[in-house]
Amino acid sequence: RFDASKPGQTQKDGYLYATGLRSVVGLEWNRQDQNLYVVMHGRDDLLRLWANRFSPWQSAELPSEEFLRVKDGTHAGWPYCYYDQIKGQKLLAPEYGGDGKFAGDCDKYEKPLIGFPGHWAPNDILFYQGNQYPDRYKNGAFIGFHGSTNRGPYSQAGYFIAFVPFKDGQPSGPWEVFADGFGGVDPIISANDAVYRPMGIAMGPDGSLYIAETEKGKIWRIMFKGDKGSFSDAQL
């Protein structure tokens, strides 16, 4: 953490706010509960580096991409531990003797609010503060997944925008797919086959969402034009 009003700072001027995080591309301040949230890329190559400990399917699904609330003093466990969203626990990394089953002392590190499947590459997060969308979206988190590159021998996955409903600083329901079809083909064997890959999310002054992608430089505007009063799970 650095002083926003002081120019010319170096690393020694900063305050160590949180650690144990790996490859955080998307981070966002939640105005509702006044906390920092991040979406973190998990590590890769469990099969390539540790084929004697992990199956191809484990390597395709693990480790989790973590959705974390980050507070002063948070330690998320990297590089010693990773999150297994299937088991619902942090496990010891193979470099430190882990075998996909042994937890060691990894339970002392911060667990994510949600563990998404591995390699989906969450690259942006936005807490919706607009009034255009139905009330269920207010203060919820939109997450942009750039899509996987190394789930082989299985097909790639991700390439969509997810939504996580929020209430009082906690997910209030399961995450869901909000916008899909960016990949353009199914299955996606190689990431190079994907037509579009979501990257950035922004909200306009009228509450519209804007989605940017990396392959063609395309931007979509997503608007709600229905009846907010009658919107319910049936419309989903």
C-alpha positions as CSV (number, residue, x, y, z in Angstrom):
1,R,0.0,0.0,0.0
2,F,1.4,3.4,-1.0
3,D,0.5,7.0,-0.3
4,A,-1.6,8.2,-3.3
5,S,-0.5,11.8,-2.8
6,K,3.3,11.3,-2.6
7,P,5.3,11.3,-5.8
8,G,8.6,9.5,-6.4
9,Q,8.0,6.5,-4.1
10,T,10.1,3.3,-4.2
11,Q,9.3,-0.1,-2.7
12,K,10.6,0.9,0.7
13,D,8.0,3.6,1.0
14,G,5.2,1.0,0.7
15,Y,3.4,-1.0,3.5
16,L,3.1,-4.8,3.2
17,Y,-0.6,-5.2,3.1
18,A,-1.0,-8.8,2.0
19,T,1.1,-11.6,0.7
20,G,0.9,-15.2,-0.5
21,L,-0.8,-14.1,-3.7
22,R,0.0,-15.4,-7.2
23,S,-0.6,-13.6,-10.5
24,V,-3.4,-11.2,-9.5
25,V,-4.5,-9.5,-12.6
26,G,-8.0,-8.4,-11.5
27,L,-8.6,-6.5,-8.2
28,E,-11.4,-4.3,-7.1
29,W,-12.5,-2.2,-4.1
30,N,-15.9,-3.2,-2.8
31,R,-17.6,0.1,-1.8
32,Q,-20.4,-1.8,0.0
33,D,-18.2,-3.5,2.7
34,Q,-15.0,-1.3,2.2
35,N,-12.8,-4.3,1.4
36,L,-10.3,-5.2,-1.3
37,Y,-11.2,-8.3,-3.5
38,V,-9.0,-10.1,-6.0
39,V,-9.2,-12.9,-8.5
40,M,-6.0,-15.0,-8.5
41,H,-4.6,-17.3,-11.1
42,G,-3.6,-20.7,-9.7
43,R,-0.4,-22.5,-10.7
44,D,0.0,-24.7,-13.8
45,D,1.7,-27.9,-14.9
46,L,0.9,-30.4,-12.2
47,L,1.0,-33.2,-14.7
48,R,4.0,-32.0,-16.7
49,L,6.1,-31.6,-13.5
50,W,4.6,-34.1,-11.2
51,A,3.1,-36.9,-13.4
52,N,3.8,-39.4,-10.6
53,R,1.5,-37.6,-8.2
54,F,-1.3,-36.1,-10.4
55,S,-3.6,-37.5,-13.1
56,P,-4.3,-35.6,-16.4
57,W,-7.8,-34.8,-15.1
58,Q,-6.4,-33.4,-11.8
59,S,-4.0,-31.3,-13.7
60,A,-6.8,-29.9,-16.0
61,E,-9.1,-29.0,-13.1
62,L,-6.5,-27.9,-10.4
63,P,-5.4,-25.8,-8.8
64,S,-8.3,-23.5,-8.3
65,E,-8.5,-19.9,-9.6
66,E,-9.3,-18.1,-6.3
67,F,-11.7,-15.3,-5.5
68,L,-10.4,-13.8,-2.3
69,R,-11.2,-11.0,0.1
70,V,-7.9,-9.4,1.0
71,K,-7.5,-7.6,4.3
72,D,-4.6,-6.1,6.1
73,G,-2.3,-9.0,7.0
74,T,-3.8,-11.5,4.6
75,H,-1.6,-14.5,3.6
76,A,-3.1,-16.6,0.9
77,G,-0.5,-19.3,1.0
78,W,1.5,-19.1,-2.2
79,P,3.9,-20.7,-3.0
80,Y,3.6,-23.3,-0.2
81,C,-0.1,-24.2,-0.7
82,Y,-2.8,-24.2,-3.4
83,Y,-6.6,-24.4,-3.2
84,D,-8.4,-27.6,-4.3
85,Q,-12.0,-26.5,-5.0
86,I,-13.1,-30.1,-5.3
87,K,-11.9,-31.0,-1.8
88,G,-12.6,-27.5,-0.5
89,Q,-9.3,-27.1,1.2
90,K,-5.8,-25.8,0.7
91,L,-3.2,-28.5,0.1
92,L,0.5,-28.6,0.2
93,A,2.2,-27.8,-3.1
94,P,4.2,-30.7,-4.6
95,E,7.4,-28.7,-4.5
96,Y,7.1,-28.8,-0.7
97,G,6.2,-32.5,-0.5
98,G,2.5,-32.4,-1.3
99,D,0.8,-35.2,-3.2
100,G,-2.7,-33.8,-3.9
101,K,-3.9,-35.2,-0.6
102,F,-1.7,-33.9,2.2
103,A,-2.6,-30.5,3.7
104,G,0.2,-30.0,6.1
105,D,-0.3,-26.6,7.8
106,C,-2.1,-25.1,4.8
107,D,-5.3,-24.6,6.7
108,K,-3.7,-21.6,8.4
109,Y,-3.8,-19.6,5.2
110,E,-6.7,-17.6,3.8
111,K,-9.3,-19.6,2.0
112,P,-11.0,-18.1,-1.1
113,L,-14.7,-17.2,-1.0
114,I,-15.0,-19.2,-4.2
115,G,-12.7,-21.6,-5.9
116,F,-13.2,-21.6,-9.7
117,P,-11.8,-24.5,-11.8
118,G,-8.2,-24.3,-12.8
119,H,-6.7,-22.4,-15.7
120,W,-9.7,-20.3,-16.5
121,A,-7.6,-17.1,-16.1
122,P,-9.8,-14.6,-14.2
123,N,-8.4,-11.2,-15.5
124,D,-10.9,-8.6,-14.3
125,I,-13.5,-8.1,-11.6
126,L,-16.2,-5.4,-11.2
127,F,-18.7,-4.9,-8.4
128,Y,-21.8,-3.6,-10.0
129,Q,-22.9,-0.2,-8.6
130,G,-25.3,0.8,-11.4
131,N,-29.1,1.0,-11.4
132,Q,-29.9,-0.2,-15.0
133,Y,-29.8,-3.9,-14.1
134,P,-32.3,-5.7,-11.9
135,D,-31.8,-5.5,-8.1
136,R,-30.2,-8.9,-7.9
137,Y,-27.1,-7.6,-9.6
138,K,-26.6,-4.6,-7.3
139,N,-23.2,-4.9,-5.5
140,G,-22.6,-8.3,-7.1
141,A,-19.3,-9.2,-8.7
142,F,-18.8,-9.7,-12.5
143,I,-15.6,-11.7,-13.3
144,G,-14.1,-11.9,-16.7
145,F,-12.3,-15.2,-17.6
146,H,-9.8,-15.0,-20.4
147,G,-9.9,-18.7,-20.9
148,S,-7.4,-21.6,-20.3
149,T,-4.3,-22.5,-22.4
150,N,-3.1,-25.7,-20.8
151,R,-5.9,-28.1,-19.8
152,G,-4.5,-30.8,-22.2
153,P,-5.2,-33.5,-23.0
154,Y,-8.7,-32.1,-22.3
155,S,-10.3,-29.2,-24.2
156,Q,-9.8,-25.6,-23.0
157,A,-12.4,-23.9,-20.8
158,G,-13.4,-20.5,-19.6
159,Y,-13.8,-17.6,-22.1
160,F,-16.9,-16.1,-20.5
161,I,-18.2,-13.5,-18.0
162,A,-19.4,-14.9,-14.6
163,F,-21.6,-13.2,-12.0
164,V,-21.4,-13.8,-8.2
165,P,-24.4,-12.4,-6.2
166,F,-23.3,-10.5,-3.1
167,K,-24.9,-9.5,0.2
168,D,-23.3,-8.1,3.3
169,G,-19.8,-8.8,1.9
170,Q,-20.5,-12.5,1.2
171,P,-21.5,-14.4,-1.9
172,S,-25.3,-14.8,-1.4
173,G,-25.7,-17.6,-4.0
174,P,-23.8,-19.8,-6.5
175,W,-21.9,-18.1,-9.2
176,E,-23.4,-18.2,-12.7
177,V,-22.5,-17.6,-16.3
178,F,-23.6,-14.1,-17.3
179,A,-22.3,-13.8,-20.9
180,D,-20.9,-16.7,-23.0
181,G,-20.1,-17.7,-26.6
182,F,-16.9,-15.6,-26.9
183,G,-14.8,-18.6,-27.8
184,G,-16.9,-19.1,-31.0
185,V,-16.1,-22.8,-31.4
186,D,-16.7,-25.9,-29.3
187,P,-14.6,-27.7,-28.2
188,I,-11.6,-25.3,-28.0
189,I,-8.6,-27.6,-28.3
190,S,-6.0,-24.8,-28.3
191,A,-6.4,-21.3,-27.0
192,N,-5.5,-20.1,-30.5
193,D,-8.8,-21.5,-31.7
194,A,-10.8,-19.1,-29.6
195,V,-12.4,-16.3,-31.7
196,Y,-12.6,-13.9,-28.7
197,R,-11.2,-14.0,-25.2
198,P,-12.8,-11.7,-22.6
199,M,-10.3,-9.5,-20.7
200,G,-11.8,-6.2,-19.3
201,I,-15.0,-5.2,-17.6
202,A,-16.2,-1.6,-17.1
203,M,-19.5,0.1,-16.2
204,G,-20.8,3.1,-18.1
205,P,-22.6,6.1,-16.4
206,D,-26.0,4.6,-17.3
207,G,-25.2,1.3,-15.7
208,S,-24.4,-0.6,-19.0
209,L,-21.5,-3.1,-18.9
210,Y,-18.7,-2.9,-21.4
211,I,-16.7,-6.1,-22.1
212,A,-13.4,-5.9,-23.9
213,E,-11.4,-8.8,-25.4
214,T,-7.9,-9.4,-26.6
215,E,-7.9,-11.3,-30.0
216,K,-9.7,-8.7,-32.2
217,G,-9.9,-5.7,-29.9
218,K,-13.7,-5.9,-29.8
219,I,-15.9,-4.3,-27.2
220,W,-19.5,-5.2,-26.3
221,R,-22.0,-3.1,-24.5
222,I,-24.5,-5.1,-22.5
223,M,-27.8,-3.4,-21.6
224,F,-30.9,-4.4,-19.7
225,K,-34.1,-3.3,-21.4
226,G,-36.7,-5.5,-19.7
227,D,-39.0,-5.0,-16.7
228,K,-36.8,-4.9,-13.6
229,G,-39.8,-5.3,-11.3
230,S,-40.8,-8.7,-12.7
231,F,-37.3,-10.0,-13.1
232,S,-36.8,-13.3,-11.2
233,D,-34.9,-16.6,-11.5
234,A,-37.3,-17.7,-14.2
235,Q,-35.8,-15.1,-16.5
236,L,-32.3,-16.5,-15.9
